[in-house]
Amino acid sequence: MAALAETAAERGVGLEFFDPPQCPFFSYPLGSPSPYFEQAAVLLRSLAEAGCLDLPHYAASVFAAFRPGYGGYRDRSTKNFLRRYAAGSLPPLTGSTDDQANAFARLPALVALHAGAERGELLASVERMIRVTQNDPVAVAYGTAAALILEAVVQGASVAAAVACTVDWLQQPATQKGQQAEQQAGQQQADVAAVEPVSAALWGDVAARLLQAAELAPLTPLEGATQLGRNCHLPNSLQTPLQVVLHLEYRQAQQTQQRQQQQQGQAQQQQRQQIAGQQTEQLLGDHQEEQVAALPGGQQGNGPASAASADDAGGDFCLPCSMGACPLPGSPAERSAAAGRRVLAAILEQQRAGSAAQLPPEAFVEGVRLAIRPGGCCASRAGFVGALLGARGVQLPADWEGRALGYEEVRAQAERLAQLRDN
């Protein structure tokens, strides 16, 4: 991937629409959607045609799209679904144990349809959809978290605010118990015994993993993916796209804070110059010796007060922490969670002030390119980054619309889905 990035830089282009395509696992024409998006498109089409999440319709749509004769890439859960569906099984028995990124890569259309409605309706629909091909509690847990984050962003929250709210929701014991009850009630399937519910411990682990992604927001996405992982399995396949967008929000908040501090410093300097200009030589001459004598030990500004100010300025820096040997109490996971909350709070502080609330127009291109650069499962990563940025109101570049094969069909189905929401 480093060599491809270097080649793209020499050409003056990004890794998106790289010509010729370089995936070693499958061969697609330039501009084709990724296999993850093909799965998302099947769900979008089913929702637009049926008007809701109709499981028999959706399952039949998945089979029709990926059955023998399909020339693209089928992942493990899709292959298992095809075998089970052809043998006569119905959801959730069509789903297999699989904890990969499909769980959240398919979500945008379903979240768009249900965002703002009764929460139990959204969560039940998310779980039922996931279990059609991934009858796995890990897939359900992380897919649920992704849906809650995306829903919050659709409704106007930043990604930092959405992650913070989702973590709080996941960590509420009553919520965990209620969610398990919703899982059982929401299945409406023939064989509920085949469904393994999400445990309270797993909900807690999801919350901790979200905070871990937030903790790494100050790092570049390449550095973040190096620490979190680059493959298609959960949790890292969800953590890495969240880290990309949180990085963009964190960087903007820091830049905003630096500009504000610079402006304040300039204003203070101007004020000091103005005061100095108004002072007369008479006051300076008459009282200079008295002011010096009043200082302890005759010091002139280099005493304990100045030293204390210097200590305060560096109060947030901890040498042991910087070396990975934090002396604070708690397990590494607890310290990571606390650090993640601090990063989210720092972002939200600037966003609440309004100056860092909106991402710049170029954030879509930059975010997708940052998501692709680490390699690994970059298709699911870039796809969810695009969904989050689109939900935040950052526009898809017009030239990308013309280069993406099948764009007009997807747009028409999305417009149909919007009409369903409005009715």
One Martini backbone bead per residue (centre of mass of N, CA, C, O) as a GRO file, in nm:
protein
  423
    1MET     BB    1   0.055   0.064  -0.018
    2ALA     BB    2   0.294   0.257  -0.015
    3ALA     BB    3   0.354   0.236  -0.320
    4LEU     BB    4   0.077   0.337  -0.417
    5ALA     BB    5   0.087   0.610  -0.275
    6GLU     BB    6   0.336   0.708  -0.429
    7THR     BB    7   0.217   0.687  -0.712
    8ALA     BB    8  -0.024   0.876  -0.665
    9ALA     BB    9   0.146   1.123  -0.592
   10GLU     BB   10   0.293   1.141  -0.868
   11ARG     BB   11   0.007   1.179  -1.021
   12GLY     BB   12  -0.196   1.357  -0.838
   13VAL     BB   13  -0.359   1.134  -0.672
   14GLY     BB   14  -0.561   0.907  -0.541
   15LEU     BB   15  -0.666   0.584  -0.438
   16GLU     BB   16  -0.905   0.646  -0.571
   17PHE     BB   17  -0.952   0.522  -0.874
   18PHE     BB   18  -0.733   0.329  -0.933
   19ASP     BB   19  -0.517   0.291  -1.226
   20PRO     BB   20  -0.534  -0.001  -1.180
   21PRO     BB   21  -0.670  -0.220  -1.004
   22GLN     BB   22  -0.519  -0.387  -0.686
   23CYS     BB   23  -0.671  -0.628  -0.599
   24PRO     BB   24  -0.583  -0.967  -0.501
   25PHE     BB   25  -0.892  -1.108  -0.470
   26PHE     BB   26  -1.020  -0.929  -0.707
   27SER     BB   27  -1.195  -0.840  -1.024
   28TYR     BB   28  -1.265  -0.505  -1.121
   29PRO     BB   29  -1.389  -0.248  -1.254
   30LEU     BB   30  -1.355   0.067  -1.283
   31GLY     BB   31  -1.590   0.197  -1.038
   32SER     BB   32  -1.669  -0.025  -0.874
   33PRO     BB   33  -1.811  -0.167  -0.631
   34SER     BB   34  -1.778  -0.307  -0.352
   35PRO     BB   35  -1.873  -0.584  -0.188
   36TYR     BB   36  -1.994  -0.423   0.047
   37PHE     BB   37  -2.175  -0.241  -0.130
   38GLU     BB   38  -2.339  -0.463  -0.261
   39GLN     BB   39  -2.482  -0.534   0.005
   40ALA     BB   40  -2.601  -0.252   0.058
   41ALA     BB   41  -2.765  -0.241  -0.213
   42VAL     BB   42  -2.957  -0.472  -0.152
   43LEU     BB   43  -3.093  -0.341   0.089
   44LEU     BB   44  -3.188  -0.086  -0.048
   45ARG     BB   45  -3.364  -0.226  -0.262
   46SER     BB   46  -3.552  -0.374  -0.064
   47LEU     BB   47  -3.660  -0.126   0.084
   48ALA     BB   48  -3.774   0.021  -0.170
   49GLU     BB   49  -3.969  -0.216  -0.256
   50ALA     BB   50  -4.108  -0.292   0.036
   51GLY     BB   51  -4.088  -0.035   0.259
   52CYS     BB   52  -3.918  -0.241   0.434
   53LEU     BB   53  -3.819  -0.488   0.657
   54ASP     BB   54  -3.833  -0.777   0.462
   55LEU     BB   55  -3.704  -1.073   0.512
   56PRO     BB   56  -3.787  -1.245   0.266
   57HIS     BB   57  -3.703  -1.029   0.060
   58TYR     BB   58  -3.410  -0.995   0.147
   59ALA     BB   59  -3.316  -1.288   0.121
   60ALA     BB   60  -3.391  -1.312  -0.181
   61SER     BB   61  -3.203  -1.080  -0.272
   62VAL     BB   62  -2.936  -1.203  -0.184
   63PHE     BB   63  -2.958  -1.458  -0.355
   64ALA     BB   64  -2.993  -1.320  -0.635
   65ALA     BB   65  -2.715  -1.161  -0.626
   66PHE     BB   66  -2.512  -1.432  -0.518
   67ARG     BB   67  -2.556  -1.650  -0.690
   68PRO     BB   68  -2.499  -1.853  -0.920
   69GLY     BB   69  -2.314  -1.633  -1.158
   70TYR     BB   70  -2.171  -1.457  -0.989
   71GLY     BB   71  -1.861  -1.254  -1.047
   72GLY     BB   72  -1.778  -1.193  -0.765
   73TYR     BB   73  -1.731  -1.144  -0.426
   74ARG     BB   74  -1.741  -1.390  -0.163
   75ASP     BB   75  -1.792  -1.428   0.149
   76ARG     BB   76  -1.843  -1.637   0.405
   77SER     BB   77  -2.136  -1.555   0.486
   78THR     BB   78  -2.250  -1.568   0.198
   79LYS     BB   79  -2.194  -1.865   0.139
   80ASN     BB   80  -2.356  -1.979   0.377
   81PHE     BB   81  -2.625  -1.858   0.298
   82LEU     BB   82  -2.662  -1.997   0.025
   83ARG     BB   83  -2.670  -2.286   0.133
   84ARG     BB   84  -2.906  -2.254   0.339
   85TYR     BB   85  -3.121  -2.133   0.153
   86ALA     BB   86  -3.118  -2.367  -0.059
   87ALA     BB   87  -3.205  -2.577   0.184
   88GLY     BB   88  -3.455  -2.394   0.340
   89SER     BB   89  -3.371  -2.178   0.512
   90LEU     BB   90  -3.438  -1.933   0.766
   91PRO     BB   91  -3.443  -1.666   0.932
   92PRO     BB   92  -3.151  -1.705   1.122
   93LEU     BB   93  -3.046  -1.985   0.985
   94THR     BB   94  -2.876  -1.842   0.750
   95GLY     BB   95  -2.681  -1.772   0.962
   96SER     BB   96  -2.350  -1.722   1.076
   97THR     BB   97  -2.049  -1.734   1.224
   98ASP     BB   98  -1.971  -1.379   1.217
   99ASP     BB   99  -1.720  -1.088   1.269
  100GLN     BB  100  -1.764  -0.883   1.039
  101ALA     BB  101  -1.821  -0.579   0.855
  102ASN     BB  102  -2.110  -0.633   0.749
  103ALA     BB  103  -2.271  -0.534   1.000
  104PHE     BB  104  -2.211  -0.211   0.904
  105ALA     BB  105  -2.190  -0.178   0.586
  106ARG     BB  106  -2.524  -0.206   0.543
  107LEU     BB  107  -2.674   0.028   0.724
  108PRO     BB  108  -2.752   0.315   0.606
  109ALA     BB  109  -3.042   0.263   0.495
  110LEU     BB  110  -3.174   0.166   0.760
  111VAL     BB  111  -3.113   0.421   0.923
  112ALA     BB  112  -3.251   0.625   0.735
  113LEU     BB  113  -3.540   0.503   0.778
  114HIS     BB  114  -3.528   0.508   1.126
  115ALA     BB  115  -3.445   0.776   1.199
  116GLY     BB  116  -3.617   0.897   1.493
  117ALA     BB  117  -3.748   0.666   1.583
  118GLU     BB  118  -3.811   0.412   1.757
  119ARG     BB  119  -3.554   0.246   1.894
  120GLY     BB  120  -3.655  -0.051   1.895
  121GLU     BB  121  -3.703  -0.061   1.590
  122LEU     BB  122  -3.414  -0.024   1.498
  123LEU     BB  123  -3.276  -0.255   1.661
  124ALA     BB  124  -3.445  -0.489   1.552
  125SER     BB  125  -3.374  -0.444   1.251
  126VAL     BB  126  -3.070  -0.474   1.274
  127GLU     BB  127  -3.061  -0.760   1.385
  128ARG     BB  128  -3.225  -0.906   1.167
  129MET     BB  129  -3.041  -0.833   0.933
  130ILE     BB  130  -2.773  -0.953   1.032
  131ARG     BB  131  -2.883  -1.259   1.082
  132VAL     BB  132  -2.912  -1.352   0.789
  133THR     BB  133  -2.570  -1.385   0.776
  134GLN     BB  134  -2.508  -1.303   1.105
  135ASN     BB  135  -2.534  -1.530   1.369
  136ASP     BB  136  -2.392  -1.298   1.584
  137PRO     BB  137  -2.324  -1.122   1.869
  138VAL     BB  138  -2.091  -0.944   1.770
  139ALA     BB  139  -2.228  -0.832   1.520
  140VAL     BB  140  -2.470  -0.710   1.671
  141ALA     BB  141  -2.325  -0.523   1.869
  142TYR     BB  142  -2.163  -0.349   1.658
  143GLY     BB  143  -2.401  -0.282   1.475
  144THR     BB  144  -2.559  -0.127   1.687
  145ALA     BB  145  -2.349   0.091   1.746
  146ALA     BB  146  -2.332   0.198   1.457
  147ALA     BB  147  -2.631   0.279   1.434
  148LEU     BB  148  -2.634   0.486   1.667
  149ILE     BB  149  -2.421   0.672   1.554
  150LEU     BB  150  -2.551   0.730   1.277
  151GLU     BB  151  -2.817   0.839   1.381
  152ALA     BB  152  -2.703   1.083   1.536
  153VAL     BB  153  -2.578   1.217   1.286
  154VAL     BB  154  -2.835   1.245   1.118
  155GLN     BB  155  -2.956   1.434   1.368
  156GLY     BB  156  -2.672   1.637   1.416
  157ALA     BB  157  -2.431   1.501   1.520
  158SER     BB  158  -2.139   1.436   1.604
  159VAL     BB  159  -1.920   1.184   1.635
  160ALA     BB  160  -1.835   1.242   1.923
  161ALA     BB  161  -2.123   1.259   2.038
  162ALA     BB  162  -2.219   0.980   1.940
  163VAL     BB  163  -2.014   0.811   2.094
  164ALA     BB  164  -2.077   0.912   2.379
  165CYS     BB  165  -2.378   0.825   2.380
  166THR     BB  166  -2.333   0.524   2.315
  167VAL     BB  167  -2.163   0.453   2.558
  168ASP     BB  168  -2.373   0.526   2.770
  169TRP     BB  169  -2.586   0.325   2.670
  170LEU     BB  170  -2.413   0.060   2.694
  171GLN     BB  171  -2.351   0.114   3.021
  172GLN     BB  172  -2.644   0.053   3.085
  173PRO     BB  173  -2.798  -0.192   3.246
  174ALA     BB  174  -3.091  -0.148   3.154
  175THR     BB  175  -3.027  -0.147   2.856
  176GLN     BB  176  -2.912  -0.429   2.833
  177LYS     BB  177  -3.164  -0.578   2.922
  178GLY     BB  178  -3.359  -0.450   2.720
  179GLN     BB  179  -3.211  -0.546   2.466
  180GLN     BB  180  -3.245  -0.849   2.510
  181ALA     BB  181  -3.552  -0.840   2.497
  182GLU     BB  182  -3.568  -0.724   2.210
  183GLN     BB  183  -3.436  -0.957   2.070
  184GLN     BB  184  -3.649  -1.170   2.133
  185ALA     BB  185  -3.899  -1.003   2.026
  186GLY     BB  186  -3.771  -0.914   1.732
  187GLN     BB  187  -3.745  -1.170   1.562
  188GLN     BB  188  -3.989  -1.341   1.450
  189GLN     BB  189  -3.914  -1.645   1.454
  190ALA     BB  190  -3.901  -1.992   1.444
  191ASP     BB  191  -3.588  -1.999   1.591
  192VAL     BB  192  -3.486  -1.856   1.880
  193ALA     BB  193  -3.277  -2.067   1.992
  194ALA     BB  194  -3.057  -1.980   1.760
  195VAL     BB  195  -3.021  -1.723   1.941
  196GLU     BB  196  -2.755  -1.534   2.055
  197PRO     BB  197  -2.720  -1.321   2.287
  198VAL     BB  198  -2.624  -1.029   2.424
  199SER     BB  199  -2.410  -0.955   2.658
  200ALA     BB  200  -2.311  -0.744   2.901
  201ALA     BB  201  -2.007  -0.779   2.848
  202LEU     BB  202  -2.019  -0.707   2.545
  203TRP     BB  203  -2.127  -0.423   2.571
  204GLY     BB  204  -1.884  -0.323   2.737
  205ASP     BB  205  -1.671  -0.382   2.518
  206VAL     BB  206  -1.777  -0.191   2.306
  207ALA     BB  207  -1.740   0.067   2.469
  208ALA     BB  208  -1.431   0.036   2.504
  209ARG     BB  209  -1.364   0.039   2.195
  210LEU     BB  210  -1.467   0.321   2.138
  211LEU     BB  211  -1.270   0.465   2.335
  212GLN     BB  212  -1.015   0.369   2.196
  213ALA     BB  213  -1.064   0.524   1.934
  214ALA     BB  214  -1.071   0.803   2.072
  215GLU     BB  215  -0.785   0.801   2.195
  216LEU     BB  216  -0.659   0.792   1.879
  217ALA     BB  217  -0.735   1.065   1.736
  218PRO     BB  218  -0.448   1.217   1.736
  219LEU     BB  219  -0.384   1.022   1.532
  220THR     BB  220  -0.321   0.887   1.259
  221PRO     BB  221  -0.476   0.648   1.074
  222LEU     BB  222  -0.220   0.482   1.033
  223GLU     BB  223  -0.151   0.462   1.336
  224GLY     BB  224  -0.422   0.351   1.431
  225ALA     BB  225  -0.423   0.087   1.258
  226THR     BB  226  -0.164  -0.029   1.379
  227GLN     BB  227  -0.298  -0.067   1.666
  228LEU     BB  228  -0.590  -0.198   1.592
  229GLY     BB  229  -0.610  -0.280   1.289
  230ARG     BB  230  -0.689  -0.412   0.932
  231ASN     BB  231  -0.910  -0.601   0.933
  232CYS     BB  232  -1.251  -0.744   0.906
  233HIS     BB  233  -1.269  -0.761   1.204
  234LEU     BB  234  -1.398  -0.755   1.506
  235PRO     BB  235  -1.345  -0.432   1.616
  236ASN     BB  236  -1.147  -0.282   1.410
  237SER     BB  237  -1.343  -0.229   1.162
  238LEU     BB  238  -1.488   0.002   1.338
  239GLN     BB  239  -1.266   0.171   1.471
  240THR     BB  240  -1.118   0.295   1.222
  241PRO     BB  241  -1.342   0.482   1.104
  242LEU     BB  242  -1.383   0.640   1.364
  243GLN     BB  243  -1.090   0.747   1.386
  244VAL     BB  244  -1.090   0.916   1.133
  245VAL     BB  245  -1.321   1.121   1.209
  246LEU     BB  246  -1.209   1.198   1.486
  247HIS     BB  247  -0.950   1.317   1.374
  248LEU     BB  248  -1.083   1.547   1.218
  249GLU     BB  249  -1.220   1.674   1.466
  250TYR     BB  250  -0.971   1.710   1.643
  251ARG     BB  251  -0.803   1.885   1.453
  252GLN     BB  252  -1.008   2.115   1.431
  253ALA     BB  253  -1.016   2.181   1.732
  254GLN     BB  254  -0.715   2.250   1.758
  255GLN     BB  255  -0.704   2.474   1.547
  256THR     BB  256  -0.915   2.652   1.682
  257GLN     BB  257  -0.767   2.687   1.950
  258GLN     BB  258  -0.509   2.816   1.833
  259ARG     BB  259  -0.648   3.062   1.708
  260GLN     BB  260  -0.766   3.170   1.972
  261GLN     BB  261  -0.497   3.201   2.122
  262GLN     BB  262  -0.370   3.393   1.918
  263GLN     BB  263  -0.584   3.616   1.940
  264GLN     BB  264  -0.552   3.661   2.244
  265GLY     BB  265  -0.251   3.734   2.236
  266GLN     BB  266  -0.282   3.981   2.054
  267ALA     BB  267  -0.478   4.136   2.236
  268GLN     BB  268  -0.290   4.150   2.484
  269GLN     BB  269  -0.057   4.296   2.346
  270GLN     BB  270  -0.217   4.549   2.271
  271GLN     BB  271  -0.297   4.621   2.559
  272ARG     BB  272  -0.012   4.656   2.673
  273GLN     BB  273   0.075   4.879   2.475
  274GLN     BB  274  -0.141   5.080   2.557
  275ILE     BB  275  -0.065   5.106   2.856
  276ALA     BB  276   0.231   5.186   2.814
  277GLY     BB  277   0.163   5.450   2.653
  278GLN     BB  278   0.005   5.583   2.914
  279GLN     BB  279   0.251   5.596   3.059
  280THR     BB  280   0.458   5.769   3.263
  281GLU     BB  281   0.768   5.862   3.358
  282GLN     BB  282   0.694   5.948   3.641
  283LEU     BB  283   0.580   5.676   3.747
  284LEU     BB  284   0.828   5.503   3.688
  285GLY     BB  285   1.036   5.670   3.856
  286ASP     BB  286   0.892   5.697   4.145
  287HIS     BB  287   0.807   5.359   4.173
  288GLN     BB  288   1.027   5.151   4.109
  289GLU     BB  289   1.171   5.108   4.388
  290GLU     BB  290   0.919   5.021   4.546
  291GLN     BB  291   0.850   4.766   4.378
  292VAL     BB  292   1.117   4.615   4.425
  293ALA     BB  293   1.108   4.613   4.741
  294ALA     BB  294   0.834   4.438   4.757
  295LEU     BB  295   0.990   4.205   4.676
  296PRO     BB  296   1.102   3.910   4.753
  297GLY     BB  297   1.443   3.957   4.780
  298GLY     BB  298   1.439   4.152   4.522
  299GLN     BB  299   1.284   4.032   4.302
  300GLN     BB  300   1.222   4.032   3.917
  301GLY     BB  301   1.027   3.772   3.816
  302ASN     BB  302   1.212   3.488   3.914
  303GLY     BB  303   1.031   3.343   4.106
  304PRO     BB  304   0.790   3.132   4.224
  305ALA     BB  305   0.559   3.239   4.046
  306SER     BB  306   0.689   3.171   3.771
  307ALA     BB  307   0.730   2.870   3.825
  308ALA     BB  308   0.434   2.794   3.861
  309SER     BB  309   0.345   2.870   3.575
  310ALA     BB  310   0.520   2.662   3.431
  311ASP     BB  311   0.391   2.414   3.561
  312ASP     BB  312   0.102   2.464   3.463
  313ALA     BB  313   0.160   2.452   3.155
  314GLY     BB  314   0.267   2.132   3.206
  315GLY     BB  315   0.029   1.959   3.352
  316ASP     BB  316  -0.054   1.749   3.102
  317PHE     BB  317   0.227   1.625   3.136
  318CYS     BB  318   0.348   1.276   3.127
  319LEU     BB  319   0.620   1.085   3.125
  320PRO     BB  320   0.521   0.797   3.192
  321CYS     BB  321   0.290   0.800   2.986
  322SER     BB  322   0.474   0.851   2.732
  323MET     BB  323   0.619   0.551   2.813
  324GLY     BB  324   0.387   0.342   2.914
  325ALA     BB  325   0.392   0.419   3.259
  326CYS     BB  326   0.132   0.454   3.422
  327PRO     BB  327   0.064   0.547   3.772
  328LEU     BB  328  -0.222   0.508   3.760
  329PRO     BB  329  -0.499   0.377   3.844
  330GLY     BB  330  -0.581   0.091   3.695
  331SER     BB  331  -0.642  -0.043   3.413
  332PRO     BB  332  -0.574  -0.016   3.088
  333ALA     BB  333  -0.875   0.001   3.008
  334GLU     BB  334  -0.951   0.231   3.204
  335ARG     BB  335  -0.745   0.437   3.098
  336SER     BB  336  -0.846   0.436   2.807
  337ALA     BB  337  -1.133   0.534   2.867
  338ALA     BB  338  -1.050   0.802   2.997
  339ALA     BB  339  -0.896   0.909   2.750
  340GLY     BB  340  -1.135   0.901   2.554
  341ARG     BB  341  -1.311   1.105   2.710
  342ARG     BB  342  -1.113   1.342   2.689
  343VAL     BB  343  -1.114   1.368   2.385
  344LEU     BB  344  -1.416   1.414   2.349
  345ALA     BB  345  -1.428   1.668   2.529
  346ALA     BB  346  -1.236   1.840   2.356
  347ILE     BB  347  -1.409   1.842   2.105
  348LEU     BB  348  -1.684   1.941   2.229
  349GLU     BB  349  -1.591   2.216   2.332
  350GLN     BB  350  -1.550   2.337   2.044
  351GLN     BB  351  -1.829   2.263   1.920
  352ARG     BB  352  -2.007   2.428   2.121
  353ALA     BB  353  -1.885   2.707   2.022
  354GLY     BB  354  -1.908   2.660   1.680
  355SER     BB  355  -1.616   2.671   1.535
  356ALA     BB  356  -1.613   2.319   1.507
  357ALA     BB  357  -1.888   2.195   1.387
  358GLN     BB  358  -1.776   2.209   1.093
  359LEU     BB  359  -1.679   2.059   0.815
  360PRO     BB  360  -1.506   2.071   0.550
  361PRO     BB  361  -1.548   1.999   0.215
  362GLU     BB  362  -1.269   1.823   0.199
  363ALA     BB  363  -1.331   1.583   0.404
  364PHE     BB  364  -1.422   1.355   0.222
  365VAL     BB  365  -1.167   1.300   0.065
  366GLU     BB  366  -0.974   1.277   0.303
  367GLY     BB  367  -1.118   1.051   0.461
  368VAL     BB  368  -1.106   0.830   0.243
  369ARG     BB  369  -0.798   0.835   0.206
  370LEU     BB  370  -0.730   0.766   0.501
  371ALA     BB  371  -0.882   0.488   0.493
  372ILE     BB  372  -0.710   0.351   0.264
  373ARG     BB  373  -0.401   0.372   0.335
  374PRO     BB  374  -0.363   0.118   0.543
  375GLY     BB  375  -0.534  -0.094   0.438
  376GLY     BB  376  -0.687  -0.378   0.411
  377CYS     BB  377  -1.017  -0.304   0.515
  378CYS     BB  378  -1.088  -0.037   0.321
  379ALA     BB  379  -1.381  -0.059   0.221
  380SER     BB  380  -1.536  -0.051   0.491
  381ARG     BB  381  -1.395   0.199   0.601
  382ALA     BB  382  -1.468   0.402   0.373
  383GLY     BB  383  -1.775   0.359   0.379
  384PHE     BB  384  -1.825   0.462   0.675
  385VAL     BB  385  -1.695   0.732   0.644
  386GLY     BB  386  -1.890   0.831   0.424
  387ALA     BB  387  -2.148   0.807   0.595
  388LEU     BB  388  -2.064   1.005   0.821
  389LEU     BB  389  -2.001   1.252   0.640
  390GLY     BB  390  -2.275   1.266   0.503
  391ALA     BB  391  -2.435   1.302   0.772
  392ARG     BB  392  -2.263   1.578   0.828
  393GLY     BB  393  -2.282   1.731   0.524
  394VAL     BB  394  -2.071   1.615   0.337
  395GLN     BB  395  -1.992   1.625   0.012
  396LEU     BB  396  -1.992   1.468  -0.273
  397PRO     BB  397  -1.807   1.461  -0.530
  398ALA     BB  398  -1.895   1.512  -0.855
  399ASP     BB  399  -1.671   1.335  -0.997
  400TRP     BB  400  -1.746   1.072  -0.843
  401GLU     BB  401  -2.026   1.026  -0.958
  402GLY     BB  402  -1.922   0.976  -1.260
  403ARG     BB  403  -1.721   0.719  -1.169
  404ALA     BB  404  -1.957   0.563  -1.042
  405LEU     BB  405  -2.093   0.274  -1.081
  406GLY     BB  406  -2.443   0.300  -1.038
  407TYR     BB  407  -2.528   0.577  -0.914
  408GLU     BB  408  -2.817   0.641  -1.026
  409GLU     BB  409  -2.957   0.396  -0.903
  410VAL     BB  410  -2.894   0.458  -0.607
  411ARG     BB  411  -3.022   0.738  -0.599
  412ALA     BB  412  -3.313   0.646  -0.667
  413GLN     BB  413  -3.343   0.463  -0.416
  414ALA     BB  414  -3.288   0.684  -0.205
  415GLU     BB  415  -3.530   0.859  -0.285
  416ARG     BB  416  -3.739   0.646  -0.218
  417LEU     BB  417  -3.666   0.629   0.082
  418ALA     BB  418  -3.732   0.925   0.148
  419GLN     BB  419  -4.034   0.899   0.084
  420LEU     BB  420  -4.097   0.688   0.301
  421ARG     BB  421  -4.028   0.875   0.539
  422ASP     BB  422  -4.239   1.108   0.467
  423ASN     BB  423  -4.506   0.902   0.483
   0.00000   0.00000   0.00000
